[in-house]
Amino acid sequence: MSEVPHRVNLASDNHQAERSEPLLRVEQLSVRFAGVRALSDVSFEVWPGELFAVIGPNGAGKTSLFNVLSRVYQPERGRVTFAGHDLLRLKPHQVARAGIARTFQNMGQFPTMTVLEYLLLGRHTRMRSGILRAGLFIGPTRREEWENRAYCLHILDLLNLKDVRDRPLGSLPYGLQKRADLARALAMEPRLLLLDEPVAGMSLEEVEEIAEIILEIKEQLGITQILVEHDMALVMGLADRILVLDFGRVIAEGRPAEIQANPAVIKAYLGEESEQLPAPADDLPAVSEN
């Protein structure tokens, strides 16, 4: 990544005072669907600048947790505090303005939209004039439109996507589509980035590229990240701390080495306690210890 412009330095002095408090606090969160409990009394904290991972077998509740944080789901009970404010009082469209962005597993919604247009779509949450007036490109919106376009071009440059900025999303290989979605989320200038299986379906080379980007987002942009991912080698190699869910309940929380050796976690994944979870891949970028 190249140097980040001053306006996007989210690890600036404006947030230094908050580093003594969690950026996100989840307390006793429970979600139920038709009598089935997707989450049961889930509690954890995420600190500013942290790369926090949530793992668990299929059906463990990871997607339900992300859907609560992005306000798609309303929990049965519990409390979620983001930057000192009650997140559960926000409507879904207010979450982005509050500083939370999310990537998605599926990328088929806008196949004819160019990569640059896709970033500008995400960027509209930061537009003072709103997306409709900005689209008219008249009056006081003209300068703002050019500023946002320049910002999105810089994000594309950071993620090595500038050469495909005018190509339709649907024409790109799957790995580049996923990277474009990450760029769209970054264009929203989030304080908290929710990464929903960012390397699912990717080749080993693509996984290594995304791993490098995720680490640089943490170290250069200072953006707090929550990572949901099935690639255990990636998680163990990148995460500062890991939360493990199984059938909607928290069964473990700790640093990667602690999680890797936890008998309850091993049993949840492998069904037996004599095995071990995958170690970090040797060629993944190293995470400095906090």
C-alpha positions as CSV (number, residue, x, y, z in Angstrom):
1,M,0.0,0.0,0.0
2,S,1.1,3.5,-0.6
3,E,0.9,6.3,1.9
4,V,-2.6,7.1,3.1
5,P,-3.8,10.7,2.6
6,H,-4.3,12.8,5.7
7,R,-8.1,12.9,5.4
8,V,-8.3,9.1,5.7
9,N,-6.0,8.6,8.7
10,L,-8.5,6.9,10.9
11,A,-5.8,6.2,13.5
12,S,-5.4,9.9,14.1
13,D,-5.4,11.8,17.4
14,N,-9.2,12.2,17.1
15,H,-9.6,8.6,18.4
16,Q,-6.6,8.4,20.8
17,A,-8.8,9.2,23.8
18,E,-11.0,6.2,23.0
19,R,-8.2,3.6,23.0
20,S,-8.7,3.1,26.8
21,E,-12.3,1.9,26.0
22,P,-13.5,-0.9,23.7
23,L,-14.7,0.3,20.3
24,L,-17.3,-2.4,20.3
25,R,-18.9,-4.1,23.3
26,V,-21.4,-6.9,22.9
27,E,-23.3,-8.0,26.0
28,Q,-25.5,-11.1,26.5
29,L,-26.6,-11.0,22.8
30,S,-29.3,-13.6,21.9
31,V,-31.0,-14.2,18.6
32,R,-33.8,-16.6,17.9
33,F,-35.6,-17.8,14.7
34,A,-38.8,-19.8,14.9
35,G,-37.8,-21.3,18.2
36,V,-34.2,-22.0,17.2
37,R,-31.6,-20.0,19.0
38,A,-28.9,-18.7,16.6
39,L,-27.0,-16.8,19.3
40,S,-27.2,-17.4,23.0
41,D,-25.8,-14.9,25.6
42,V,-22.8,-13.9,23.4
43,S,-20.5,-11.3,25.0
44,F,-17.2,-9.9,23.9
45,E,-15.2,-6.7,23.4
46,V,-13.2,-5.4,20.4
47,W,-10.5,-2.8,21.0
48,P,-9.5,0.1,18.7
49,G,-7.1,-1.0,16.0
50,E,-7.6,-4.7,16.8
51,L,-7.9,-7.5,14.3
52,F,-10.5,-9.7,16.0
53,A,-11.6,-13.0,14.4
54,V,-14.9,-14.9,14.9
55,I,-14.7,-18.6,14.0
56,G,-16.9,-21.7,14.4
57,P,-18.3,-24.6,12.5
58,N,-21.1,-24.0,9.9
59,G,-24.3,-22.9,11.8
60,A,-22.3,-21.6,14.8
61,G,-23.9,-18.2,14.5
62,K,-21.2,-16.1,12.8
63,T,-23.4,-14.7,10.1
64,S,-26.2,-14.0,12.6
65,L,-23.7,-12.0,14.6
66,F,-22.7,-9.9,11.6
67,N,-26.3,-9.4,10.7
68,V,-27.0,-8.0,14.2
69,L,-23.9,-5.7,14.0
70,S,-25.0,-4.4,10.6
71,R,-28.6,-4.1,11.9
72,V,-30.2,-6.6,9.5
73,Y,-31.4,-8.7,12.5
74,Q,-33.0,-7.4,15.6
75,P,-31.8,-9.5,18.6
76,E,-34.2,-11.1,21.1
77,R,-32.2,-9.5,23.9
78,G,-28.7,-8.1,24.7
79,R,-26.8,-4.8,24.3
80,V,-24.4,-3.7,21.6
81,T,-22.3,-0.5,22.2
82,F,-20.3,1.0,19.4
83,A,-18.0,4.0,20.1
84,G,-20.0,4.6,23.3
85,H,-23.4,4.6,21.6
86,D,-26.3,2.1,21.5
87,L,-25.9,0.4,18.1
88,L,-29.3,-1.3,18.4
89,R,-31.1,2.0,18.3
90,L,-29.8,2.6,14.7
91,K,-31.6,1.6,11.5
92,P,-29.7,-0.4,8.9
93,H,-29.1,2.7,6.7
94,Q,-27.6,4.6,9.7
95,V,-25.0,2.0,10.5
96,A,-22.6,3.1,7.7
97,R,-22.8,6.7,8.7
98,A,-22.0,5.6,12.3
99,G,-18.7,4.2,11.0
100,I,-19.3,0.5,10.3
101,A,-18.8,-1.1,6.9
102,R,-19.2,-4.7,5.8
103,T,-18.0,-6.9,3.0
104,F,-20.2,-9.6,1.6
105,Q,-19.8,-13.3,0.6
106,N,-21.8,-12.9,-2.6
107,M,-21.0,-10.3,-5.3
108,G,-23.7,-10.8,-7.9
109,Q,-25.9,-7.7,-7.2
110,F,-24.3,-5.2,-9.5
111,P,-22.7,-7.1,-12.4
112,T,-22.9,-4.2,-14.9
113,M,-21.6,-1.5,-12.6
114,T,-18.0,-0.5,-13.1
115,V,-15.5,-1.0,-10.2
116,L,-15.2,2.8,-9.8
117,E,-19.0,3.3,-9.8
118,Y,-19.3,0.5,-7.2
119,L,-16.9,2.4,-4.9
120,L,-18.8,5.7,-5.5
121,L,-22.0,3.8,-4.5
122,G,-20.4,2.9,-1.1
123,R,-18.9,6.5,-0.8
124,H,-22.4,8.1,-0.9
125,T,-22.7,7.7,2.9
126,R,-20.0,10.4,3.2
127,M,-21.6,12.8,0.7
128,R,-23.0,15.9,2.3
129,S,-25.3,16.6,-0.6
130,G,-26.7,13.0,-0.9
131,I,-26.4,10.6,-3.8
132,L,-29.3,11.9,-5.9
133,R,-28.0,15.5,-6.0
134,A,-24.5,14.3,-6.5
135,G,-25.6,12.3,-9.5
136,L,-26.9,15.4,-11.2
137,F,-23.4,16.9,-10.9
138,I,-24.7,20.5,-10.5
139,G,-24.1,23.4,-8.3
140,P,-22.2,22.9,-5.0
141,T,-22.1,19.1,-5.6
142,R,-19.6,19.3,-8.4
143,R,-16.6,19.8,-6.2
144,E,-17.7,17.2,-3.7
145,E,-18.2,14.7,-6.6
146,W,-14.7,15.3,-7.8
147,E,-13.3,14.9,-4.3
148,N,-15.1,11.6,-3.8
149,R,-14.0,10.4,-7.2
150,A,-10.4,11.2,-6.3
151,Y,-10.8,9.4,-3.0
152,C,-12.1,6.3,-4.6
153,L,-9.3,6.3,-7.2
154,H,-6.8,6.4,-4.3
155,I,-8.5,3.4,-2.6
156,L,-8.3,1.5,-5.9
157,D,-4.7,2.3,-6.1
158,L,-4.1,1.0,-2.5
159,L,-5.7,-2.3,-3.5
160,N,-4.1,-2.5,-6.9
161,L,-7.4,-2.2,-8.7
162,K,-6.8,1.0,-10.7
163,D,-6.2,-0.9,-14.0
164,V,-9.7,-2.4,-13.8
165,R,-11.6,0.7,-12.5
166,D,-13.7,1.0,-15.7
167,R,-14.5,-2.7,-16.1
168,P,-17.9,-4.1,-15.1
169,L,-17.8,-6.0,-11.9
170,G,-19.4,-9.1,-13.5
171,S,-16.5,-9.3,-16.0
172,L,-13.8,-9.6,-13.4
173,P,-12.4,-12.9,-12.0
174,Y,-13.9,-13.8,-8.7
175,G,-10.8,-12.8,-6.6
176,L,-10.8,-9.3,-8.1
177,Q,-14.6,-9.0,-7.4
178,K,-13.9,-9.8,-3.8
179,R,-11.1,-7.3,-3.7
180,A,-13.4,-4.6,-5.3
181,D,-16.0,-5.3,-2.5
182,L,-13.3,-4.7,0.1
183,A,-12.4,-1.5,-1.7
184,R,-16.0,-0.4,-1.6
185,A,-16.1,-1.0,2.1
186,L,-12.9,1.0,2.6
187,A,-14.3,3.9,0.6
188,M,-16.9,4.3,3.3
189,E,-14.1,5.4,5.7
190,P,-15.2,2.9,8.4
191,R,-13.9,2.8,12.0
192,L,-15.0,-0.8,12.2
193,L,-14.7,-3.1,9.1
194,L,-16.7,-6.4,9.1
195,L,-14.9,-8.9,6.9
196,D,-17.4,-11.7,5.9
197,E,-15.3,-14.6,4.5
198,P,-13.0,-12.4,2.4
199,V,-11.0,-15.3,1.0
200,A,-13.7,-17.9,0.4
201,G,-13.3,-19.6,-3.0
202,M,-9.9,-17.9,-3.7
203,S,-6.7,-19.5,-4.9
204,L,-3.7,-19.7,-2.6
205,E,-2.1,-16.8,-4.4
206,E,-5.2,-14.7,-4.0
207,V,-5.5,-15.6,-0.3
208,E,-1.9,-14.4,0.3
209,E,-2.7,-11.1,-1.5
210,I,-5.8,-10.5,0.6
211,A,-4.0,-11.5,3.8
212,E,-1.4,-8.8,3.0
213,I,-4.1,-6.2,2.4
214,I,-5.9,-7.1,5.6
215,L,-2.7,-6.7,7.6
216,E,-1.9,-3.3,5.9
217,I,-5.4,-2.1,6.7
218,K,-4.7,-2.7,10.3
219,E,-1.1,-1.4,10.4
220,Q,-1.4,1.6,8.0
221,L,-5.0,2.7,8.2
222,G,-5.5,1.7,11.9
223,I,-9.0,0.4,11.1
224,T,-10.5,-2.0,13.6
225,Q,-11.5,-5.3,11.9
226,I,-13.7,-8.3,12.7
227,L,-12.9,-11.2,10.5
228,V,-15.2,-14.2,9.9
229,E,-13.4,-16.8,8.0
230,H,-13.2,-20.6,7.6
231,D,-9.5,-20.6,6.5
232,M,-8.0,-21.4,9.9
233,A,-4.4,-20.9,8.7
234,L,-5.3,-17.4,7.7
235,V,-7.1,-16.6,11.0
236,M,-4.3,-18.0,13.1
237,G,-1.8,-16.0,11.2
238,L,-3.5,-12.6,11.2
239,A,-5.8,-12.3,14.2
240,D,-4.8,-10.6,17.5
241,R,-7.6,-12.4,19.3
242,I,-10.2,-15.0,18.4
243,L,-13.7,-15.7,19.5
244,V,-15.1,-19.2,18.9
245,L,-18.8,-19.9,18.6
246,D,-20.5,-23.3,18.5
247,F,-24.2,-23.7,18.3
248,G,-24.6,-20.0,19.0
249,R,-22.6,-20.0,22.2
250,V,-19.1,-18.7,23.0
251,I,-16.9,-21.7,23.8
252,A,-13.5,-19.9,23.8
253,E,-11.8,-16.6,23.5
254,G,-8.1,-15.7,23.4
255,R,-5.0,-15.4,21.3
256,P,-4.4,-17.7,18.4
257,A,-2.0,-20.0,20.3
258,E,-4.5,-20.4,23.1
259,I,-7.3,-21.1,20.7
260,Q,-5.3,-23.6,18.7
261,A,-4.6,-25.7,21.8
262,N,-8.1,-25.4,23.3
263,P,-9.6,-28.9,23.7
264,A,-13.2,-27.5,23.4
265,V,-12.4,-25.7,20.1
266,I,-10.6,-28.8,18.7
267,K,-13.6,-31.0,19.6
268,A,-16.1,-28.5,18.0
269,Y,-14.1,-28.6,14.7
270,L,-12.8,-32.1,14.5
271,G,-15.0,-34.1,16.9
272,E,-12.0,-35.4,18.8
273,E,-9.5,-33.9,21.2
274,S,-6.3,-35.6,19.9
275,E,-6.0,-33.5,16.8
276,Q,-4.8,-30.0,16.4
277,L,-6.1,-27.0,14.5
278,P,-4.0,-25.7,11.5
279,A,-1.0,-23.6,12.4
280,P,-0.5,-20.2,10.6
281,A,0.8,-20.6,7.1
282,D,4.6,-19.9,6.8
283,D,4.1,-17.5,3.9
284,L,1.4,-15.3,5.5
285,P,2.5,-11.8,6.6
286,A,3.5,-11.7,10.3
287,V,1.4,-9.9,12.9
288,S,3.4,-7.9,15.4
289,E,2.6,-8.8,19.0
290,N,0.6,-6.1,21.0
